[in-house]
Amino acid sequence: MSPQCYENYFEDYLSNISMEQLPQSRPLWEIHIIKYPTSNAAGSIVFRIHHSIGDGYSLMGALLSCLQRADNPSLPLTLPSVRSRADTDGDHGTIIKTVPKIFSLLLNTASDFLGSLMKSSLVDDDLSPIRSGDVGIEFRPVAFTTMTFSLCQIKQIKATLGVTINDVITGAIFLGTRLYMQEMSKGSSNHSNSTALVLLNTRMFRSYQSVKEMLEPNAASPWGNHFAFLHVPLPELVDSTELNPLEFVRQAHQIIKRKRSSFAVYLTAAFIEIVKKLKGHQVAAQCIHQTLLNSSMAITNMIGPIEKMSLANQAIRGMYFAVVGNPQSLTVTIVSHVDKLRVTLGAEKGFIDGQKLKSCIEEAFQMILQSAACKIVHMK
């Protein structure tokens, strides 16, 4: 058959296995090898792993320990330069020098933490083209759609606006999602209350460690699940004649920076741990489930190597990951590899048009890229 036919079968296969429960009689992980060509590669390998084993940081660290550099297997894979959270989030050291900044920090922490608890228990998002609100969404089929962006272009936008790579791609996802909501509901969802849950690693170090290092006693970045949520509201979409695409990036930057400059993320993580210890894993799982259920979408990202990789001497053309089994109609995952950034949409099948949403996000990115280019020309 043609690569496109195989790709359609492959997508259906992924959707089917994402609904199957992993057998309790054996370890909670599987490896699927598909020896049929798609439009993206000559074959595919799928690691299907239960989230109870570890979070994205742990699992990515384990995966990278199995891979080699394609150009020189004797050399270790290199990751984009990252610093520890003690350095990047160390602004608190300068904050405590002034009383107003201390007050602002405490106020933001209290506001964000209480707001997070409210969103996790009492307040839910509006129903919209990206949130069906139906019971049992986690047991429904998921359709996967992927798209690839140039890291070079993202860095151009980043430099122009003075933001981060995550801010740029998050802004494009927010704008594209609003464009999709507008098109699917004829504008009635422009002002709907829609929230994205941004998942964050709460470890002090962002660079991956080997499995052996993560399993050591008192490890700085221990194995397991160490993450928390940021509730980030999707900016509203104004009239198209007044639309400024760069504002979506700026707003994403401002909201995420403000929320990350508070301690709410760590309080939320600590709260889940306390619930787990006092009430047990089931109650803690219910808290996380309700948090996901009340929001419209989830966004999570991982960093990948800057060199091409190989597995058992087989060259790897690209990679992506997805989170399934969560009670949301839409989940967005992001991973970098070499000079590309790959975004994957996990959308409720039959409710969200993944291809249309993909085209809206790609259109949004081009709008942001062109606006940034115009800004550079104007500055000159």
Secondary structure as UniProt FT lines:
FT   HELIX           3..19
FT   TURN            24..25
FT   STRAND          29..34
FT   STRAND          44..49
FT   TURN            51..53
FT   HELIX           56..64
FT   TURN            65..66
FT   STRAND          68..69
FT   TURN            73..74
FT   HELIX           85..88
FT   TURN            89..91
FT   HELIX           92..95
FT   TURN            96..97
FT   HELIX           99..121
FT   TURN            129..130
FT   TURN            135..136
FT   HELIX           137..139
FT   STRAND          142..150
FT   HELIX           151..161
FT   HELIX           165..185
FT   TURN            186..191
FT   STRAND          195..201
FT   HELIX           211..215
FT   TURN            217..218
FT   STRAND          227..233
FT   HELIX           240..242
FT   HELIX           245..260
FT   HELIX           264..279
FT   HELIX           281..294
FT   STRAND          297..302
FT   STRAND          309..311
FT   TURN            312..313
FT   STRAND          314..316
FT   STRAND          330..337
FT   TURN            338..339
FT   STRAND          340..348
FT   TURN            349..351
FT   HELIX           354..379
//
